[in-house]
Amino acid sequence: MSGGKLNVPDQPIIPFIEGDGTGPDIWNASVSVLDASVEKAYGGKRKIQWMEVLAGEKAFNQTGNWLPDETLAAFKEYLVGIKGPLTTPVGGGIRSLNVALRQILDLYVCLRPVRWFEGVPSPVKNPGAVDMVIFRENTEDSYAAIEHMVSDEVAQCLKVITWPGSYRIADFALNWARENGRKKVYCVHKANIMKMTDGMFLEEFHRAAKDFPDIQADTII
């Protein structure tokens, strides 16, 4: 990193986690597309050097550890990485490795562009009118939920939402909108029902929006 931006060499090393289940099939197809894209874009002058790191079932089978420290160290050193789907037992066992990676590396933004590409079938009448970007908080809320048994008949789940976590996701989305020429940002919430948790999220969105008078900040329940 230099001046807040990535300084990318001609042959960057990028760690990858192959993934479990369909992961190997997805990775084999993906790496071919990625390598071909780089070759087409740079005419052979640049090339990604892929470095496999372990997590999930493959890691456990080889090392006895679901998420080895070496994997985390590689992502921290090389800054950019890619992973396939990782298994999480349903109803018990290990916690989600996907969530663990987000929380340990503080990957708090899930950024998902949503748009239509010509020729792709769509169930809506005017898919070309859809062009938005979704920013989801990736480490708090349900992902950091605390579960416990209140009684033999009742289980309770507490959402974990913080002031700083709410503010920084709102600030990130507003900054992204400004830097990319977008004019509107909507906060999607349930503060009409969850007045304390989502109410906090909504309040922090409005606080962050005060620094962006050029962006139309609105809300959707």
C-alpha positions in Angstrom: 0.0 0.0 0.0 1.2 3.5 -0.8 -0.8 6.6 -0.2 -3.8 4.6 0.5 -3.7 2.8 -2.8 -2.4 -0.6 -4.0 1.0 -0.5 -5.8 0.7 -3.6 -8.0 3.8 -5.2 -9.5 3.8 -6.9 -12.9 3.6 -10.3 -11.4 1.6 -10.0 -8.1 1.4 -12.9 -5.7 -2.2 -13.6 -4.9 -3.1 -16.3 -2.2 -6.1 -18.4 -3.0 -8.2 -20.9 -1.1 -9.5 -23.6 -3.4 -12.6 -24.2 -1.2 -14.7 -27.3 -0.3 -17.5 -29.1 -2.1 -17.8 -27.4 -5.5 -14.8 -25.3 -4.7 -12.2 -27.2 -6.8 -14.5 -27.1 -9.9 -15.3 -23.4 -9.4 -11.6 -22.6 -8.9 -10.4 -24.5 -12.0 -12.9 -22.6 -14.2 -12.2 -19.3 -12.5 -8.4 -19.3 -12.7 -8.6 -20.0 -16.4 -10.8 -17.0 -16.9 -8.7 -14.8 -14.7 -5.4 -15.8 -16.3 -6.9 -15.3 -19.8 -8.3 -11.9 -18.9 -4.9 -10.7 -17.6 -3.2 -12.0 -20.8 -5.7 -10.3 -23.0 -5.5 -7.0 -21.1 -1.7 -6.8 -20.8 -0.5 -8.8 -23.8 1.8 -11.0 -21.6 3.4 -8.1 -19.8 1.7 -9.0 -16.5 0.7 -12.3 -14.9 -0.7 -13.4 -11.6 1.4 -15.7 -9.5 -1.1 -17.9 -7.7 -0.2 -19.2 -4.2 -2.4 -21.8 -2.6 -3.2 -21.4 1.1 -5.4 -23.8 3.1 -8.7 -23.4 4.9 -11.7 -25.6 5.5 -11.8 -29.4 5.0 -8.6 -29.5 3.0 -6.8 -27.7 5.7 -8.2 -29.9 8.4 -7.3 -33.1 6.6 -3.7 -31.9 6.0 -2.9 -30.0 9.2 -5.7 -30.8 11.7 -6.6 -27.1 11.7 -9.6 -25.6 9.9 -8.0 -22.1 9.5 -4.2 -22.2 9.8 -2.3 -19.2 11.0 -0.2 -19.3 7.8 -3.3 -18.6 5.7 -4.2 -15.5 7.7 -0.6 -14.3 7.6 -0.6 -14.7 3.8 -3.8 -12.6 3.3 -2.4 -9.9 5.6 1.0 -9.8 3.8 -0.3 -9.8 0.2 -3.5 -7.8 0.9 -5.5 -9.3 -2.0 -6.7 -12.8 -2.0 -9.5 -15.0 -3.3 -11.4 -18.0 -1.8 -13.9 -20.6 -2.8 -16.8 -21.8 -0.7 -15.9 -23.2 2.7 -18.0 -25.8 4.5 -19.8 -25.0 7.7 -21.7 -27.7 9.6 -25.4 -26.9 10.1 -26.7 -26.8 13.6 -23.4 -27.4 15.4 -19.6 -27.9 15.1 -17.2 -25.2 14.0 -18.4 -21.6 13.4 -18.5 -20.3 9.9 -15.0 -20.0 8.5 -16.3 -17.4 6.0 -17.4 -15.2 8.9 -14.2 -15.9 10.9 -12.1 -14.7 7.9 -14.1 -11.5 7.7 -13.9 -10.8 11.4 -10.2 -11.6 11.8 -9.2 -9.6 8.7 -11.8 -6.9 9.4 -13.4 -7.3 6.0 -16.4 -5.3 7.0 -17.8 -4.4 3.6 -19.5 -6.8 1.2 -19.7 -4.7 -2.1 -22.0 -6.2 -4.7 -22.6 -4.4 -8.0 -26.0 -5.3 -9.5 -26.6 -4.7 -13.2 -27.9 -6.4 -16.4 -25.7 -7.6 -19.3 -27.2 -7.7 -22.7 -28.2 -11.2 -23.8 -28.7 -12.5 -20.3 -32.3 -13.7 -19.6 -34.2 -11.7 -17.0 -37.6 -12.0 -15.4 -38.2 -8.2 -15.3 -39.5 -6.1 -18.2 -36.7 -3.5 -18.3 -33.6 -5.1 -16.8 -31.3 -2.4 -18.3 -32.8 0.1 -15.9 -31.2 -1.8 -13.0 -27.8 -0.4 -12.0 -27.1 -0.3 -8.3 -24.4 -1.3 -5.8 -25.2 -3.0 -2.5 -23.0 -2.4 0.6 -23.7 -5.0 3.3 -22.1 -4.8 6.7 -20.1 -8.0 6.9 -18.9 -8.6 10.5 -21.7 -7.4 12.8 -25.5 -7.9 13.1 -26.5 -11.5 12.5 -22.9 -12.5 11.6 -21.7 -11.7 15.2 -24.9 -13.0 16.9 -24.7 -14.4 20.4 -26.9 -17.5 20.8 -28.0 -19.0 24.2 -30.7 -21.1 25.7 -33.1 -19.0 27.9 -34.9 -22.2 28.9 -35.4 -25.7 27.7 -38.1 -24.4 25.4 -36.7 -21.1 24.3 -33.5 -20.1 22.5 -32.5 -16.5 22.1 -30.3 -14.8 19.6 -28.9 -11.3 20.2 -27.9 -9.1 17.3 -24.5 -7.3 17.8 -24.6 -3.8 16.3 -22.2 -1.0 17.3 -22.0 2.7 16.7 -18.5 2.6 15.0 -19.5 -0.4 12.9 -22.7 1.3 11.7 -21.0 4.5 11.0 -18.1 3.1 9.0 -20.2 1.1 6.6 -22.4 4.1 5.9 -19.3 6.3 5.5 -17.8 3.8 3.1 -20.9 3.6 0.9 -21.2 7.4 0.8 -17.5 7.8 -0.1 -17.8 5.2 -2.8 -20.8 6.9 -4.3 -19.0 10.3 -4.4 -15.9 8.8 -5.9 -17.8 6.9 -8.6 -20.2 9.6 -9.7 -23.3 8.2 -7.9 -25.9 10.6 -6.6 -28.1 8.6 -4.3 -27.4 6.3 -1.3 -30.3 4.5 0.5 -30.1 3.0 4.0 -32.1 -0.2 4.1 -33.3 -0.9 7.7 -36.0 -2.3 10.0 -35.8 0.5 12.6 -39.6 0.7 12.6 -39.5 -2.7 14.5 -36.0 -3.1 15.8 -35.8 0.4 17.3 -32.5 0.0 19.3 -30.3 -2.0 16.9 -31.5 -0.9 13.5 -32.4 2.4 15.0 -28.7 2.8 15.9 -27.7 1.8 12.3 -30.1 4.4 10.9 -29.0 7.1 13.2 -25.3 6.6 12.3 -26.2 6.6 8.6 -27.8 10.1 9.0 -24.8 11.3 11.0 -22.4 10.1 8.2 -24.6 11.6 5.5 -24.1 15.1 7.0 -20.6 15.1 5.5 -21.9 14.4 2.0 -24.3 17.2 1.0 -23.7 16.3 -2.7 -25.2 12.9 -2.2 -29.0 12.3 -1.8 -29.2 10.2 1.4 -32.5 8.4 1.9 -34.0 5.4 3.6 -35.9 2.3 2.8 -37.8 0.1 5.3 
